[in-house]
Amino acid sequence: MTYSIIGRCARTGRLGLGITTFSLAVGGRCEGVAANVGICKTQAFPNRTNDPLAIGLLAQGHLPVRVMAMLAANDSEHDYRQIAIMDREGRIAAHTGSGTRGWSGHRIDGDCVAFGNGLVGPQVLAGLIAGFSARPDEALEHRLMRALEGGRDAGGQGDATGHRPERSAAIKVVDRVDYPEIDVRVDVHATAVEELRRVLEEFKAYEEFYRQRGRDPARAIPQDLFAKQLEARRAGRPS
């Protein structure tokens, strides 16, 4: 019971993953996001060794379709996995096994691939893609956030017995440095997509402060002072 999107910004080359699920702490299970290499995410009944293995194969120069074939050959339970792979050039491979539960599927559309299982129907994938595509000039993390909101608004997770809430969510974005530029997550929350929006917006307000603190530590103001200045600006008061 998960829906996800992997996307690429054609303008900058940045890659990112947006994911939300009924399971808890999903952000801690997104090992397959690597700068200068690509992204692999395995879900449904995930084999966690798949994602780091796929990243290693992409780093060796294998194309996503070849990597997918190698994952299948290495996994006797491949039919229970749902996997999407994107390399740094935006090439994509996707697989939805016959053993995944509920409505399950994937859809490739330009610079993104939407995929999910345990969903109310294919409209969730359409919602993910529509959200991602709505504002192509936005920063990738905002496009991934809109995608998750689009999937949620299209019905999200559920079946004939009813809706299943999104209890954890995460966004990771990589570029050329060897660590994620964006790594925000909600581990446990009754409305994780809404909470992820709040966390992302709060982090973005601090993002340049954190960068500047590393570039010029001698001139960096204390973080509690920055927080007070930010609060004053939001309230329309002189800082």
MARLONU-983783 format. One record per residue: x, y, z of N, C-alpha, C, O in turn. Coordinates in Angstrom, 3 decimals. Example, Ala and Ser with C-alpha at 12.3 -4.5 7.8 and 13.67 -1.06 7.14 Angstrom:
<pts>
      nc1      nc2      nc3     cac1     cac2     cac3      cc1      cc2      cc3      oc1      oc2      oc3
   13.190   -5.690    7.800   12.300   -4.500    7.800   13.200   -3.300    7.800   14.236   -3.319    8.465
   12.850   -2.250    7.080   13.670   -1.060    7.140   12.900    0.030    7.870   13.409    1.138    8.039
</pts>
This chain:
<pts>
      nc1      nc2      nc3     cac1     cac2     cac3      cc1      cc2      cc3      oc1      oc2      oc3
    0.841   -1.187    0.000    0.000    0.000    0.000    0.877    1.238    0.000    1.113    1.881    1.023
    1.346    1.534   -1.203    2.339    2.603   -1.356    2.157    3.253   -2.716    1.837    2.568   -3.688
    2.354    4.559   -2.801    2.488    5.180   -4.120    3.674    6.128   -4.113    3.950    6.825   -3.137
    4.364    6.120   -5.253    5.658    6.788   -5.356    5.825    7.400   -6.731    5.111    7.065   -7.676
    6.788    8.304   -6.819    7.170    8.869   -8.108    8.669    9.136   -8.097    9.210    9.666   -7.127
    9.320    8.770   -9.168   10.713    9.132   -9.411   10.708   10.119  -10.563   10.082    9.871  -11.594
   11.401   11.237  -10.395   11.383   12.265  -11.432   12.737   12.898  -11.648   13.624   12.838  -10.797
   12.869   13.506  -12.809   14.099   14.205  -13.190   13.744   15.593  -13.682   12.768   15.769  -14.411
   14.534   16.581  -13.284   14.392   17.936  -13.807   15.225   18.044  -15.070   16.452   17.959  -15.009
   14.584   18.228  -16.206   15.311   18.297  -17.476   16.226   19.513  -17.537   17.237   19.495  -18.240
   15.883   20.559  -16.812   16.675   21.793  -16.842   17.975   21.666  -16.048   19.018   22.152  -16.486
   17.919   21.020  -14.892   19.086   20.946  -14.006   19.738   19.573  -13.952   20.897   19.455  -13.556
   19.009   18.535  -14.346   19.524   17.177  -14.218   19.355   16.579  -12.837   19.792   15.452  -12.606
   18.733   17.298  -11.908   18.504   16.748  -10.569   17.518   15.585  -10.633   16.606   15.578  -11.459
   17.709   14.607   -9.756   16.839   13.441   -9.655   16.195   13.412   -8.280   16.784   13.877   -7.304
   14.979   12.862   -8.201   14.337   12.801   -6.902   13.291   11.717   -6.807   12.790   11.212   -7.811
   12.973   11.372   -5.565   11.965   10.370   -5.231   10.974   10.977   -4.257   11.361   11.615   -3.278
    9.691   10.776   -4.532    8.637   11.086   -3.582    7.868    9.815   -3.282    7.536    9.064   -4.199
    7.580    9.559   -2.012    6.937    8.300   -1.631    6.056    8.510   -0.417    6.390    9.285    0.480
    4.912    7.808   -0.392    4.066    7.787    0.791    3.402    6.428    0.889    3.174    5.760   -0.120
    3.090    6.019    2.131    2.636    4.652    2.347    1.912    4.518    3.679    1.989    5.397    4.537
    1.210    3.406    3.835    0.596    3.046    5.112    1.646    2.581    6.114    1.457    2.721    7.323
    2.746    2.030    5.621    3.822    1.555    6.491    4.517    2.733    7.172    4.394    3.878    6.737
    5.234    2.439    8.228    5.873    3.485    9.018    7.309    3.726    8.568    7.975    2.821    8.066
    7.774    4.958    8.755    9.184    5.335    8.577    9.734    4.958    7.211   10.836    4.419    7.112
    8.978    5.237    6.160    9.419    4.840    4.820   10.672    5.588    4.385   11.448    5.064    3.586
   10.886    6.792    4.887   12.073    7.550    4.489   13.371    6.874    4.853   14.398    7.125    4.224
   13.344    6.018    5.861   14.534    5.278    6.249   14.794    4.059    5.396   15.787    3.357    5.591
   13.900    3.800    4.443   14.055    2.639    3.562   14.159    3.079    2.104   13.622    2.436    1.202
   14.849    4.169    1.903   15.056    4.699    0.547   16.551    4.785    0.269   17.085    5.861    0.001
   17.222    3.627    0.338   18.676    3.605    0.174   19.115    3.804   -1.273   20.265    4.161   -1.530
   18.208    3.576   -2.216   18.591    3.588   -3.620   18.478    4.937   -4.290   17.925    5.034   -5.386
   18.986    5.979   -3.662   18.989    7.327   -4.236   20.426    7.814   -4.195   20.953    8.106   -3.122
   21.068    7.905   -5.358   22.508    8.181   -5.393   22.830    9.289   -6.382   22.471    9.208   -7.557
   23.512   10.329   -5.900   23.944   11.432   -6.757   24.856   10.918   -7.858   25.682   10.034   -7.634
   24.697   11.481   -9.051   25.520   11.159  -10.220   25.327    9.734  -10.728   26.056    9.290  -11.614
   24.355    9.018  -10.178   24.141    7.622  -10.575   22.698    7.393  -10.996   22.435    7.098  -12.162
   21.755    7.523  -10.060   20.360    7.278  -10.374   19.572    6.926   -9.133   20.016    7.141   -8.006
   18.382    6.375   -9.368   17.465    6.017   -8.289   16.862    4.655   -8.589   16.507    4.361   -9.730
   16.747    3.829   -7.562   15.966    2.599   -7.625   15.123    2.524   -6.366   15.625    2.733   -5.262
   13.834    2.224   -6.531   12.965    2.006   -5.369   12.195    0.718   -5.561   11.501    0.535   -6.562
   12.325   -0.175   -4.588   11.576   -1.427   -4.552   10.512   -1.320   -3.470   10.805   -0.907   -2.348
    9.274   -1.692   -3.802    8.190   -1.615   -2.830    7.237   -2.796   -3.015    7.565   -3.745   -3.727
    6.078   -2.749   -2.391    5.120   -3.862   -2.296    5.643   -4.845   -1.249    5.457   -4.620   -0.053
    6.295   -5.933   -1.676    6.997   -6.837   -0.762    8.487   -6.652   -1.032    9.088   -7.464   -1.736
    9.087   -5.605   -0.490   10.418   -5.208   -0.962   11.542   -6.118   -0.479   11.555   -6.580    0.662
   12.467   -6.353   -1.373   13.758   -6.947   -1.043   14.738   -5.785   -0.933   15.118   -5.203   -1.949
   15.150   -5.439    0.276   15.934   -4.213    0.471   17.317   -4.290   -0.154   17.969   -3.261   -0.330
   17.780   -5.488   -0.494   19.079   -5.575   -1.166   18.994   -5.122   -2.612   20.019   -4.821   -3.224
   17.777   -5.068   -3.175   17.631   -4.687   -4.584   18.152   -3.288   -4.865   18.860   -3.070   -5.848
   17.802   -2.337   -3.998   18.098   -0.940   -4.315   19.598   -0.647   -4.322   20.085   -0.076   -5.298
   20.352   -1.009   -3.285   21.802   -0.785   -3.372   22.466   -1.596   -4.474   23.441   -1.141   -5.072
   21.947   -2.798   -4.755   22.490   -3.583   -5.863   22.270   -2.855   -7.181   23.178   -2.777   -8.008
   21.074   -2.325   -7.378   20.773   -1.598   -8.614   21.656   -0.371   -8.765   22.138   -0.087   -9.862
   21.874    0.359   -7.682   22.731    1.543   -7.751   24.145    1.150   -8.150   24.773    1.834   -8.958
   24.649    0.065   -7.597   25.977   -0.405   -7.982   26.064   -0.762   -9.449   27.073   -0.484  -10.098
   25.019   -1.375   -9.979   25.007   -1.755  -11.395   24.895   -0.524  -12.294   25.556   -0.452  -13.330
   24.063    0.444  -11.903   23.986    1.692  -12.670   25.337    2.395  -12.685   25.752    2.928  -13.714
   26.019    2.395  -11.547   27.327    3.053  -11.460   28.356    2.390  -12.371   29.315    3.031  -12.800
   28.156    1.111  -12.663   29.049    0.403  -13.578   28.726    0.673  -15.042   29.463    0.246  -15.931
   27.620    1.385  -15.298   27.272    1.750  -16.661   26.150    0.952  -17.279   25.839    1.144  -18.455
   25.529    0.057  -16.521   24.413   -0.720  -17.061   23.175    0.165  -17.195   22.917    1.007  -16.335
   22.415   -0.020  -18.260   21.173    0.716  -18.457   20.087    0.171  -17.536   20.154   -0.987  -17.124
   19.078    0.997  -17.204   18.031    0.539  -16.298   17.348   -0.755  -16.722   17.056   -1.598  -15.873
   17.086   -0.934  -18.016   16.416   -2.163  -18.447   17.286   -3.377  -18.175   16.772   -4.441  -17.829
   18.591   -3.234  -18.327   19.510   -4.331  -18.026   19.588   -4.567  -16.523   19.632   -5.713  -16.075
   19.605   -3.504  -15.753   19.626   -3.640  -14.297   18.384   -4.386  -13.817   18.479   -5.257  -12.952
   17.220   -4.050  -14.375   15.987   -4.728  -13.979   16.081   -6.219  -14.267   15.676   -7.039  -13.443
   16.605   -6.569  -15.415   16.755   -7.985  -15.760   17.694   -8.691  -14.790   17.467   -9.847  -14.433
   18.735   -8.008  -14.369   19.680   -8.601  -13.428   19.061   -8.746  -12.039   19.337   -9.721  -11.340
   18.235   -7.798  -11.636   17.520   -7.941  -10.373   16.582   -9.138  -10.412   16.496   -9.900   -9.449
   15.881   -9.300  -11.522   14.961  -10.429  -11.659   15.702  -11.758  -11.583   15.236  -12.700  -10.942
   16.839  -11.828  -12.229   17.616  -13.067  -12.239   18.176  -13.400  -10.866   18.479  -14.558  -10.578
   18.314  -12.387  -10.021   18.929  -12.562   -8.701   17.899  -12.762   -7.588   18.274  -12.892   -6.423
   16.603  -12.789   -7.930   15.548  -12.751   -6.912   14.443  -13.741   -7.263   13.697  -13.518   -8.216
   14.331  -14.816   -6.518   13.317  -15.838   -6.796   11.901  -15.342   -6.515   10.935  -15.970   -6.947
   11.761  -14.224   -5.797   10.439  -13.667   -5.474   10.178  -12.367   -6.237    9.458  -11.492   -5.756
   10.761  -12.250   -7.416   10.649  -11.016   -8.199    9.197  -10.646   -8.478    8.880   -9.461   -8.585
    8.307  -11.630   -8.598    6.911  -11.344   -8.907    6.181  -10.651   -7.763    5.073  -10.150   -7.957
    6.774  -10.614   -6.588    6.166   -9.919   -5.459    6.692   -8.492   -5.300    6.274   -7.766   -4.398
    7.592   -8.105   -6.164    8.202   -6.772   -6.054    7.559   -5.787   -7.037    7.059   -6.159   -8.098
    7.595   -4.536   -6.637    7.318   -3.438   -7.560    8.559   -2.554   -7.547    8.984   -2.084   -6.492
    9.136   -2.332   -8.722   10.443   -1.681   -8.808   10.417   -0.632   -9.909    9.877   -0.868  -10.989
   10.998    0.518   -9.634   11.234    1.527  -10.669   12.684    1.981  -10.576   13.233    2.147   -9.486
   13.290    2.176  -11.739   14.697    2.565  -11.835   14.815    3.721  -12.819   14.212    3.698  -13.892
   15.591    4.729  -12.447   15.927    5.823  -13.361   17.417    6.103  -13.243   17.949    6.195  -12.137
   18.092    6.240  -14.381   19.508    6.607  -14.320   19.661    8.120  -14.433   18.672    8.836  -14.589
   20.886    8.603  -14.356   21.112   10.048  -14.298   20.738   10.754  -15.588   20.575   11.974  -15.594
   20.596   10.008  -16.689   20.166   10.597  -17.959   18.654   10.584  -18.116   18.133   11.083  -19.114
   17.944   10.022  -17.150   16.491    9.983  -17.208   15.913    8.755  -17.869   14.705    8.695  -18.099
   16.746    7.763  -18.184   16.233    6.508  -18.746   15.579    5.695  -17.637   16.057    5.674  -16.503
   14.479    5.025  -17.978   13.607    4.424  -16.967   13.313    2.967  -17.298   13.174    2.594  -18.463
   13.222    2.153  -16.254   12.661    0.806  -16.341   11.739    0.620  -15.145   12.019    1.131  -14.060
   10.639   -0.107  -15.333    9.690   -0.321  -14.240    9.107   -1.724  -14.323    8.994   -2.304  -15.403
    8.740   -2.256  -13.169    8.204   -3.615  -13.062    7.163   -3.647  -11.958    7.417   -3.173  -10.851
    5.999   -4.200  -12.248    4.982   -4.475  -11.242    4.688   -5.961  -11.287    4.111   -6.450  -12.259
    5.076   -6.686  -10.249    4.913   -8.130  -10.235    3.468   -8.559  -10.042    2.661   -7.831   -9.464
    3.158   -9.740  -10.531    1.795  -10.266  -10.436    1.405  -10.605   -9.002    0.220  -10.780   -8.716
    2.374  -10.701   -8.093    2.082  -11.025   -6.707    1.802   -9.831   -5.821    1.514  -10.006   -4.637
    1.877   -8.621   -6.357    1.555   -7.439   -5.552    0.054   -7.396   -5.294   -0.725   -7.920   -6.090
   -0.354   -6.783   -4.202   -1.754   -6.839   -3.778   -2.527   -5.587   -4.158   -1.966   -4.507   -4.338
   -3.843   -5.775   -4.273   -4.712   -4.670   -4.610   -4.459   -4.180   -6.025   -3.791   -4.843   -6.819
   -5.013   -2.987   -6.333   -4.714   -2.436   -7.656   -3.267   -1.959   -7.640   -2.864   -1.159   -6.796
   -2.503   -2.470   -8.593   -1.077   -2.151   -8.672   -0.710   -1.841  -10.108   -1.249   -2.443  -11.038
    0.201   -0.908  -10.291    0.650   -0.609  -11.641    1.705    0.478  -11.648    2.043    1.060  -10.617
    2.213    0.732  -12.838    3.188    1.807  -13.018    2.909    2.505  -14.342    2.269    1.950  -15.236
    3.400    3.724  -14.444    3.202    4.507  -15.671    4.403    5.414  -15.866    4.770    6.186  -14.980
    5.009    5.308  -17.039    6.149    6.144  -17.408    5.644    7.301  -18.253    4.877    7.101  -19.195
    6.073    8.511  -17.914    5.596    9.693  -18.630    6.721   10.719  -18.688    6.933   11.467  -17.734
    7.438   10.755  -19.805    8.504   11.741  -19.965    9.602   11.560  -18.944   10.279   10.533  -18.918
    9.777   12.581  -18.087   10.852   12.582  -17.096   10.436   12.004  -15.754   11.063   12.307  -14.739
    9.400   11.183  -15.721    8.994   10.608  -14.442    8.384    9.229  -14.631    7.953    8.863  -15.724
    8.358    8.478  -13.546    7.650    7.204  -13.494    6.869    7.172  -12.189    7.434    7.355  -11.111
    5.563    6.937  -12.296    4.690    6.811  -11.137    4.367    5.337  -10.946    4.129    4.619  -11.918
    4.357    4.887   -9.703    4.095    3.468   -9.459    3.498    3.294   -8.070    3.823    4.037   -7.144
    2.617    2.300   -7.938    1.980    2.104   -6.652    1.260    0.783   -6.574    0.996    0.140   -7.589
    0.941    0.382   -5.349    0.230   -0.871   -5.099   -0.744   -0.667   -3.951   -0.546    0.200   -3.100
   -1.804   -1.479   -3.937   -2.838   -1.299   -2.932   -3.580    0.010   -3.093   -3.992    0.620   -2.106
   -3.754    0.448   -4.337   -4.363    1.748   -4.629   -5.833    1.593   -4.982   -6.308    0.488   -5.241
   -6.551    2.718   -4.988   -7.957    2.680   -5.376   -8.123    2.482   -6.875   -9.197    2.089   -7.329
   -7.071    2.749   -7.654   -7.162    2.554   -9.091   -6.102    3.338   -9.840   -5.278    4.017   -9.228
   -6.121    3.246  -11.183   -5.102    3.908  -11.994   -5.137    5.420  -11.915   -4.167    6.082  -12.283
   -6.243    5.978  -11.440   -6.327    7.433  -11.323   -5.286    7.989  -10.357   -4.930    9.164  -10.441
   -4.801    7.165   -9.452   -3.772    7.632   -8.519   -2.470    7.906   -9.267   -1.796    8.900   -8.997
   -2.117    7.033  -10.202   -0.923    7.273  -11.016   -1.100    8.527  -11.861   -0.173    9.324  -12.007
   -2.298    8.696  -12.417   -2.572    9.907  -13.199   -2.439   11.154  -12.333   -1.928   12.178  -12.787
   -2.899   11.068  -11.082   -2.774   12.200  -10.171   -1.334   12.522   -9.831   -0.959   13.691   -9.747
   -0.521   11.489   -9.635    0.905   11.696   -9.383    1.559   12.433  -10.541    2.286   13.404  -10.338
    1.297   11.970  -11.748    1.935   12.557  -12.927    1.429   13.970  -13.171    2.205   14.859  -13.523
    0.126   14.181  -12.985   -0.422   15.528  -13.181    0.194   16.516  -12.196    0.529   17.640  -12.568
    0.342   16.100  -10.950    0.966   16.977   -9.963    2.410   17.291  -10.302    2.855   18.430  -10.167
    3.141   16.275  -10.746    4.546   16.471  -11.096    4.693   17.404  -12.290    5.631   18.200  -12.349
    3.780   17.308  -13.231    3.892   18.051  -14.488    3.284   19.442  -14.434    3.464   20.231  -15.362
    2.568   19.754  -13.363    1.783   20.988  -13.332    2.632   22.243  -13.443    2.233   23.196  -14.112
    3.798   22.263  -12.800    4.655   23.457  -12.804    6.089   23.024  -13.096    6.899   22.905  -12.177
    6.405   22.788  -14.363    7.714   22.218  -14.710    8.904   23.102  -14.383   10.031   22.609  -14.335
    8.691   24.399  -14.155    9.807   25.293  -13.830   10.105   25.353  -12.332   11.086   25.974  -11.925
    9.280   24.723  -11.519    9.532   24.712  -10.081   10.721   23.817   -9.741   11.109   22.958  -10.533
   11.295   24.028   -8.553   12.333   23.129   -8.051   11.764   21.719   -7.937   10.580   21.536   -7.652
   12.613   20.738   -8.160   12.162   19.352   -8.237   11.447   18.909   -6.968   10.460   18.177   -7.046
   11.921   19.333   -5.803   11.287   18.897   -4.562    9.839   19.366   -4.471    8.991   18.662   -3.922
    9.551   20.559   -5.011    8.172   21.043   -5.006    7.311   20.248   -5.985    6.139   19.990   -5.714
    7.883   19.865   -7.110    7.139   19.050   -8.077    6.821   17.667   -7.499    5.729   17.139   -7.708
    7.769   17.092   -6.779    7.523   15.797   -6.136    6.452   15.923   -5.060    5.625   15.025   -4.899
    6.460   17.024   -4.328    5.439   17.257   -3.311    4.066   17.373   -3.953    3.099   16.788   -3.465
    3.976   18.124   -5.043    2.698   18.255   -5.747    2.233   16.905   -6.283    1.035   16.623   -6.321
    3.181   16.081   -6.693    2.831   14.747   -7.185    2.172   13.920   -6.085    1.127   13.310   -6.310
    2.771   13.896   -4.907    2.182   13.131   -3.807    0.802   13.667   -3.436   -0.111   12.895   -3.142
    0.656   14.968   -3.451   -0.660   15.551   -3.169   -1.663   15.171   -4.249   -2.835   14.933   -3.956
   -1.200   15.113   -5.511   -2.082   14.698   -6.596   -2.529   13.259   -6.457   -3.691   12.941   -6.709
   -1.613   12.378   -6.055   -1.982   10.987   -5.826   -2.954   10.835   -4.672   -3.908   10.061   -4.747
   -2.707   11.579   -3.607   -3.629   11.558   -2.462   -5.016   12.036   -2.864   -6.019   11.410   -2.522
   -5.070   13.156   -3.596   -6.355   13.735   -3.967   -7.118   12.867   -4.963   -8.335   12.997   -5.098
   -6.400   11.976   -5.664   -7.051   11.049   -6.593   -7.559    9.792   -5.893   -8.111    8.905   -6.543
   -7.384    9.708   -4.596   -7.916    8.571   -3.847   -6.895    7.805   -3.046   -7.227    7.189   -2.033
   -5.642    7.839   -3.495   -4.575    7.214   -2.730   -4.733    5.721   -2.547   -5.056    4.998   -3.489
   -4.501    5.264   -1.323   -4.497    3.842   -1.000   -5.873    3.397   -0.529   -6.571    4.136    0.165
   -6.261    2.174   -0.915   -7.525    1.651   -0.434   -8.084    0.574   -1.334   -7.519    0.263   -2.383
   -9.204    0.007   -0.910   -9.899   -1.022   -1.682  -11.374   -0.945   -1.320  -11.845    0.083   -0.834
  -12.111   -2.039   -1.558  -13.545   -2.019   -1.311  -13.885   -1.802    0.160  -14.994   -1.378    0.484
  -12.948   -2.084    1.042  -13.202   -1.904    2.472  -12.987   -0.471    2.936  -13.351   -0.120    4.058
  -12.398    0.358    2.080  -12.220    1.749    2.438  -10.822    2.274    2.204   -9.944    1.558    1.724
  -10.627    3.539    2.550   -9.345    4.214    2.370   -8.369    3.809    3.460   -8.752    3.605    4.612
   -7.102    3.696    3.082   -6.040    3.464    4.057   -5.174    4.718    4.123   -4.696    5.191    3.092
   -4.970    5.250    5.298   -4.272    6.533    5.414   -2.800    6.428    5.061   -2.176    5.375    5.193
   -2.268    7.545    4.612   -0.833    7.668    4.383   -0.191    8.008    5.729   -0.384    9.105    6.254
    0.576    7.062    6.284    1.110    7.249    7.640    2.583    7.646    7.668    3.087    8.069    8.709
    3.270    7.518    6.554    4.636    8.049    6.462    4.876    8.505    5.034    4.189    8.072    4.109
    5.858    9.384    4.863    6.132    9.953    3.541    7.531   10.543    3.542    8.086   10.865    4.592
    8.095   10.678    2.341    9.450   11.225    2.237    9.693   11.780    0.843    9.065   11.362   -0.130
   10.612   12.727    0.767   11.135   13.258   -0.495   12.649   13.310   -0.383   13.192   13.821    0.596
   13.329   12.774   -1.400   14.790   12.856   -1.480   15.160   13.366   -2.859   14.629   12.896   -3.865
   16.073   14.330   -2.908   16.546   14.907   -4.170   18.067   14.925   -4.152   18.686   15.328   -3.168
   18.660   14.480   -5.260   20.120   14.490   -5.390   20.515   15.255   -6.645   19.750   15.371   -7.603
   21.744   15.773   -6.602   22.297   16.466   -7.765   23.701   15.933   -8.006   23.859   14.759   -8.338
   24.718   16.760   -7.848   26.083   16.341   -8.158   26.946   16.088   -6.925   27.983   15.434   -7.026
   26.540   16.588   -5.783   27.300   16.321   -4.560   26.931   14.937   -4.034   25.904   14.378   -4.418
   27.762   14.389   -3.161   27.609   12.995   -2.752   26.650   12.795   -1.585   26.747   11.798   -0.869
   25.741   13.714   -1.390   24.724   13.576   -0.350   23.437   14.193   -0.882   23.489   15.024   -1.789
   22.287   13.810   -0.342   21.034   14.388   -0.822   20.958   15.884   -0.534   21.259   16.327    0.574
   20.556   16.653   -1.533   20.304   18.078   -1.303   19.042   18.274   -0.471   18.966   19.172    0.368
   18.068   17.430   -0.716   16.811   17.458    0.028   16.568   16.057    0.573   16.613   15.078   -0.173
   16.311   15.962    1.869   15.993   14.677    2.498   15.048   14.972    3.651   15.475   15.135    4.795
   13.756   15.037    3.336   12.746   15.349    4.348   11.797   14.169    4.457   11.536   13.471    3.477
   11.290   13.957    5.648   10.460   12.772    5.856    9.513   12.960    7.031    9.726   13.798    7.907
    8.475   12.162    7.016    7.532   12.052    8.128    7.459   10.572    8.459    7.043    9.773    7.621
    7.853   10.198    9.657    7.933    8.780   10.002    6.605    8.195   10.461    6.272    7.066   10.101
    5.840    8.946   11.253    4.549    8.459   11.751    3.617    9.658   11.900    3.878   10.560   12.697
    2.527    9.663   11.128    1.562   10.759   11.227    0.256   10.297   10.596    0.264    9.539    9.626
   -0.860   10.751   11.145   -2.162   10.333   10.633   -2.423   10.846    9.227   -3.139   10.207    8.456
   -1.844   12.002    8.885   -1.972   12.570    7.535   -0.577   12.960    7.064   -0.205   14.133    7.067
    0.179   11.954    6.663    1.614   12.152    6.418    1.905   13.065    5.238    2.899   13.790    5.260
    1.064   13.050    4.206    1.334   13.910    3.053    1.192   15.377    3.446    2.023   16.204    3.069
    0.150   15.702    4.198   -0.020   17.073    4.663    1.140   17.484    5.570    1.640   18.605    5.475
    1.561   16.586    6.438    2.663   16.900    7.338    3.972   17.051    6.572    4.807   17.882    6.929
    4.155   16.257    5.526    5.366   16.395    4.715    5.412   17.757    4.040    6.482   18.356    3.936
    4.281   18.252    3.583    4.225   19.600    3.010    4.708   20.624    4.039    5.491   21.513    3.705
    4.251   20.506    5.276    4.669   21.447    6.314    6.174   21.344    6.566    6.860   22.361    6.673
    6.681   20.124    6.660    8.107   19.918    6.924    8.950   20.468    5.779    9.964   21.124    6.013
    8.532   20.203    4.543    9.284   20.693    3.389    9.340   22.214    3.382   10.407   22.793    3.178
    8.216   22.857    3.599    8.197   24.318    3.575    9.054   24.900    4.700    9.724   25.915    4.509
    9.034   24.264    5.863    9.862   24.747    6.968   11.344   24.576    6.640   12.149   25.472    6.894
   11.701   23.418    6.075   13.099   23.201    5.712   13.557   24.199    4.651   14.666   24.725    4.737
   12.715   24.462    3.653   13.105   25.392    2.587   13.370   26.790    3.146   14.212   27.519    2.623
   12.656   27.160    4.202   12.896   28.465    4.821   14.283   28.542    5.454   14.860   29.624    5.563
   14.816   27.398    5.868   16.138   27.343    6.503   17.247   26.969    5.528   18.422   27.088    5.876
   16.919   26.525    4.333   17.900   25.906    3.445   19.098   26.805    3.158   20.240   26.361    3.278
   18.860   28.046    2.784   19.974   28.939    2.458   20.780   29.289    3.705   21.996   29.462    3.623
   20.131   29.396    4.836   20.857   29.632    6.091   21.854   28.508    6.349   22.998   28.766    6.722
   21.426   27.262    6.154   22.326   26.135    6.383   23.487   26.144    5.393   24.621   25.840    5.761
   23.210   26.487    4.154   24.289   26.554    3.162   25.296   27.649    3.517   26.507   27.436    3.459
   24.783   28.808    3.882   25.655   29.932    4.206   26.488   29.641    5.447   27.648   30.045    5.522
   25.919   28.957    6.401   26.637   28.615    7.624   27.851   27.737    7.323   28.886   27.850    7.980
   27.714   26.863    6.326   28.849   26.035    5.940   29.876   26.782    5.111   31.076   26.539    5.236
   29.403   27.705    4.252   30.315   28.464    3.386   31.115   29.500    4.159   32.296   29.711    3.885
   30.471   30.147    5.126   31.110   31.279    5.815   30.795   31.201    7.307   30.052   32.035    7.823
   31.348   30.213    8.006   30.979   30.015    9.414   31.318   31.194   10.310   30.635   31.418   11.309
   32.355   31.953    9.978   32.748   33.073   10.835   31.661   34.137   10.903   31.545   34.844   11.905
   30.864   34.256    9.844   29.819   35.277    9.802   28.433   34.708   10.096   27.443   35.440   10.063
   28.357   33.435   10.375   27.047   32.814   10.580   26.429   33.283   11.893   27.079   33.270   12.939
   25.180   33.690   11.826   24.485   34.079   13.049   24.006   32.816   13.765   23.864   31.775   13.123
   23.756   32.876   15.062   23.227   31.714   15.778   21.881   31.282   15.192   21.085   32.112   14.753
   21.645   29.984   15.195   20.422   29.479   14.583   19.176   29.956   15.319   18.147   30.192   14.686
   19.241   30.104   16.632   18.064   30.583   17.342   17.733   32.022   16.959   16.565   32.408   16.949
   18.768   32.826   16.640   18.530   34.186   16.174   17.888   34.165   14.793   16.959   34.926   14.526
   18.381   33.295   13.917   17.758   33.174   12.598   16.296   32.779   12.739   15.435   33.317   12.043
   16.010   31.836   13.644   14.631   31.389   13.840   13.743   32.544   14.295   12.601   32.659   13.848
   14.253   33.395   15.173   13.480   34.552   15.633   13.258   35.545   14.494   12.172   36.111   14.363
   14.293   35.757   13.665   14.149   36.660   12.522   13.128   36.115   11.528   12.328   36.867   10.971
   13.162   34.808   11.311   12.207   34.183   10.401   10.791   34.336   10.931    9.876   34.657   10.173
   10.604   34.112   12.211    9.285   34.265   12.819    8.790   35.699   12.680    7.610   35.928   12.415
    9.689   36.663   12.856    9.304   38.070   12.732    8.896   38.402   11.303    7.907   39.104   11.087
    9.646   37.905   10.328    9.299   38.156    8.923    7.936   37.564    8.592    7.133   38.188    7.899
    7.681   36.371    9.084    6.391   35.737    8.816    5.242   36.508    9.451    4.131   36.540    8.922
    5.524   37.125   10.583    4.487   37.902   11.272    4.399   39.334   10.765    3.534   40.096   11.198
    5.301   39.709    9.838    5.301   41.058    9.308    5.907   42.077   10.236    5.651   43.274   10.106
    6.734   41.598   11.201    7.372   42.512   12.135    8.803   42.798   11.689    9.395   41.969   10.998
    9.377   43.938   12.059   10.794   44.190   11.767   11.659   43.148   12.472   11.416   42.812   13.631
   12.666   42.640   11.769   13.536   41.625   12.373   14.859   42.224   12.828   15.709   41.510   13.359
</pts>
